[in-house]
Amino acid sequence: MSCPRILIAGGGIGGLAAALALRRAGFEPRVFEQAARLQPVGAGIQMSPNATRALLQLGCGEHLRAAAVAPESLEVRSWNTGRRIFSTPLGERCLQEYGAPYYHVHRADLHAVLLKALGQEPLHLSARCTGFVEEDGGVRVDFADGSSQWADLLIGADGIHSAVRTAAFGPERPRFSGYAAFRAVLPAERIQGLRLQRNLTSWWGPGRHFMHYFISGGRQLNCVAVVPAKTWPLESWSAQGTSSEFLSEFQGWHPAVLEMIRATEQVFKWALYDREPLPRWSRGHVTLLGDAAHPMLPFQAQGGAQAIEDAVVLAGCLSRSAGRPREALEEYERLRKPRTSRIQGVSRGSAELFHLARPVQVLRRNTQLRLTHRFRPGRLAHRMDWLYAHDALAEASAAAREESTHERH
Ligand SMILES: Cc1cc2nc3c(=O)[nH]c(=O)nc-3n(C[C@H](O)[C@H](O)[C@H](O)COP(=O)(O)OP(=O)(O)OC[C@H]3O[C@@H](n4cnc5c(N)ncnc54)[C@H](O)[C@@H]3O)c2cc1C
């Protein structure tokens, strides 16, 4: 069979990673992105070892390393006193135990790294997918300008409000979590006086939290803070905020937190949505990937990481099942859905744990964590093993080997 035509709707982290993984597997995918130019939100992103491992496998190691900051540890502090609740080593430990680094990256840098490896040629901009029709053993993909493209396979990597998902499974609104995030990136020199370490630091306060880490080789500081929000109109799920609005949400917090907020200039507000796990991701010759398939709250910092894992597994499944795309999509879904559904659930659980508001609950949580940190620190560090030690590519290959042994017997 000649090389199948694979069309990816959406040029975010997931769409670009999928295109790259497919290219490396010998396919010639094309990415159709609605925006006129790729302009990810001005914010940082954490890439945990499960994601960096996949990015290294995709040949992005060198450029990623140059753009990233590797945090030494995760430090969780109390909102007003700054007293440490617990900490977990990341830098060297991640390399030794998971064989891959933990990185903090500016989203624009991550896009640039993926694009550098992929090349511009597969990318089509100003192409908003509006839906698809199954025809001639494949799919006709329709675009907002009235044009259409025929493909053997359509991958919907078009985010939480996915048009491909709606066309495949019908409309359904995502669930508003009751939280909104403030996000800002500021030049590191503005907060030099704070002498911040190269850590991932999270300050936990009643009902909200504030997190910061360095990106862009240490030249910039990324701040992300989550606050309760009663309602949010779906139509404007991200909006421009102001430093004073940001500050007003953190009255009475530690002076270091207030200094970081005062140093911000451009502030974004982001409504936090997720969905229940979908019963299925694929229909015929169409499948979903990343937030289109499994949008999750950001409290495990895994949405982008899971999109990258999806990408390498999907490419692996397609390359093994040449000429049998439906089987490949079934295998992809079987391999990926249990893990991403679990992370969706755990991320919801973390929303509660991070944002306890009643003083008695906060005291109980902090005391338990301090005691665990003191007497069983390994327990805190290893609680993330199931996420960070995962090698998506190896798991997919092992599954394929198992299947072929099964078929031979
Ligand atoms: C506050 C916050 C912090 C986060 N922190 C982390 C973190 O630290 N680590 C982590 O791994 N994840 C994190 N995430 C999650 C992560 O940002 C997302 O999971 C990730 O961006 C999903 O990638 P995606 O490519 O699936 O979707 P998106 O990033 O949403 O990309 C979708 C792309 O599709 C395009 N598109 C949309 N509709 C169409 C259409 N109809 N036709 C064509 N193109 C279309 C969009 O323009 C966009 O370029 C965070 C999320 C939030 C909100």
Ligand as a Chemical Component Dictionary entry (heavy atoms), coordinates in Angstrom:
data_LIG
# 
_chem_comp.id                   LIG 
_chem_comp.type                 NON-POLYMER 
_chem_comp.pdbx_formal_charge   0 
_chem_comp.three_letter_code    LIG 
# 
loop_
_chem_comp_atom.comp_id 
_chem_comp_atom.atom_id 
_chem_comp_atom.alt_atom_id 
_chem_comp_atom.type_symbol 
_chem_comp_atom.charge 
_chem_comp_atom.model_Cartn_x 
_chem_comp_atom.model_Cartn_y 
_chem_comp_atom.model_Cartn_z 
_chem_comp_atom.pdbx_ordinal 
LIG C1  C1  C 0 -2.677  26.684 33.750 1  
LIG C2  C2  C 0 -2.206  25.473 33.000 2  
LIG C3  C3  C 0 -0.967  24.934 33.275 3  
LIG C4  C4  C 0 -0.545  23.773 32.634 4  
LIG N1  N1  N 0 0.693   23.262 32.927 5  
LIG C5  C5  C 0 1.104   22.127 32.318 6  
LIG C6  C6  C 0 2.399   21.578 32.607 7  
LIG O1  O1  O 0 3.145   22.135 33.415 8  
LIG N2  N2  N 0 2.767   20.430 31.975 9  
LIG C7  C7  C 0 1.959   19.802 31.055 10 
LIG O2  O2  O 0 2.360   18.775 30.496 11 
LIG N3  N3  N 0 0.747   20.321 30.764 12 
LIG C8  C8  C 0 0.303   21.453 31.356 13 
LIG N4  N4  N 0 -0.914  21.991 31.035 14 
LIG C9  C9  C 0 -1.757  21.300 30.040 15 
LIG C10 C10 C 0 -1.294  21.596 28.610 16 
LIG O3  O3  O 0 -1.216  22.981 28.396 17 
LIG C11 C11 C 0 -2.280  21.007 27.620 18 
LIG O4  O4  O 0 -2.648  19.720 28.025 19 
LIG C12 C12 C 0 -1.620  20.919 26.243 20 
LIG O5  O5  O 0 -1.413  22.219 25.753 21 
LIG C13 C13 C 0 -2.506  20.118 25.299 22 
LIG O6  O6  O 0 -1.930  20.124 24.034 23 
LIG P1  P1  P 0 -2.827  19.845 22.751 24 
LIG O7  O7  O 0 -1.894  19.967 21.590 25 
LIG O8  O8  O 0 -3.597  18.609 22.936 26 
LIG O9  O9  O 0 -3.906  21.014 22.728 27 
LIG P2  P2  P 0 -3.708  22.573 22.581 28 
LIG O10 O10 O 0 -2.467  23.029 23.248 29 
LIG O11 O11 O 0 -4.994  23.203 23.003 30 
LIG O12 O12 O 0 -3.514  22.779 21.020 31 
LIG C14 C14 C 0 -4.580  22.651 20.123 32 
LIG C15 C15 C 0 -4.199  23.343 18.828 33 
LIG O13 O13 O 0 -5.239  23.127 17.897 34 
LIG C16 C16 C 0 -5.605  24.347 17.277 35 
LIG N5  N5  N 0 -7.013  24.205 16.912 36 
LIG C17 C17 C 0 -8.093  24.273 17.737 37 
LIG N6  N6  N 0 -9.223  24.060 17.043 38 
LIG C18 C18 C 0 -8.842  23.840 15.757 39 
LIG C19 C19 C 0 -9.563  23.555 14.564 40 
LIG N7  N7  N 0 -10.903 23.430 14.570 41 
LIG N8  N8  N 0 -8.866  23.361 13.407 42 
LIG C20 C20 C 0 -7.504  23.478 13.398 43 
LIG N9  N9  N 0 -6.768  23.784 14.488 44 
LIG C21 C21 C 0 -7.437  23.945 15.664 45 
LIG C22 C22 C 0 -5.339  25.398 18.325 46 
LIG O14 O14 O 0 -5.162  26.676 17.750 47 
LIG C23 C23 C 0 -4.064  24.859 18.964 48 
LIG O15 O15 O 0 -2.908  25.283 18.274 49 
LIG C24 C24 C 0 -1.360  23.155 31.664 50 
LIG C25 C25 C 0 -2.603  23.711 31.362 51 
LIG C26 C26 C 0 -3.026  24.856 32.013 52 
LIG C27 C27 C 0 -4.364  25.428 31.675 53 
# 
loop_
_chem_comp_bond.comp_id 
_chem_comp_bond.atom_id_1 
_chem_comp_bond.atom_id_2 
_chem_comp_bond.value_order 
_chem_comp_bond.pdbx_ordinal 
LIG C1  C2  SING 1  
LIG C2  C3  SING 2  
LIG C2  C26 DOUB 3  
LIG C3  C4  DOUB 4  
LIG C4  N1  SING 5  
LIG C4  C24 SING 6  
LIG N1  C5  DOUB 7  
LIG C5  C6  SING 8  
LIG C5  C8  SING 9  
LIG C6  O1  DOUB 10 
LIG C6  N2  SING 11 
LIG N2  C7  SING 12 
LIG C7  O2  DOUB 13 
LIG C7  N3  SING 14 
LIG N3  C8  DOUB 15 
LIG C8  N4  SING 16 
LIG N4  C9  SING 17 
LIG N4  C24 SING 18 
LIG C9  C10 SING 19 
LIG C10 O3  SING 20 
LIG C10 C11 SING 21 
LIG C11 O4  SING 22 
LIG C11 C12 SING 23 
LIG C12 O5  SING 24 
LIG C12 C13 SING 25 
LIG C13 O6  SING 26 
LIG O6  P1  SING 27 
LIG P1  O7  DOUB 28 
LIG P1  O8  SING 29 
LIG P1  O9  SING 30 
LIG O9  P2  SING 31 
LIG P2  O10 DOUB 32 
LIG P2  O11 SING 33 
LIG P2  O12 SING 34 
LIG O12 C14 SING 35 
LIG C14 C15 SING 36 
LIG C15 O13 SING 37 
LIG C15 C23 SING 38 
LIG O13 C16 SING 39 
LIG C16 N5  SING 40 
LIG C16 C22 SING 41 
LIG N5  C17 SING 42 
LIG N5  C21 SING 43 
LIG C17 N6  DOUB 44 
LIG N6  C18 SING 45 
LIG C18 C19 SING 46 
LIG C18 C21 DOUB 47 
LIG C19 N7  SING 48 
LIG C19 N8  DOUB 49 
LIG N8  C20 SING 50 
LIG C20 N9  DOUB 51 
LIG N9  C21 SING 52 
LIG C22 O14 SING 53 
LIG C22 C23 SING 54 
LIG C23 O15 SING 55 
LIG C24 C25 DOUB 56 
LIG C25 C26 SING 57 
LIG C26 C27 SING 58 
# 
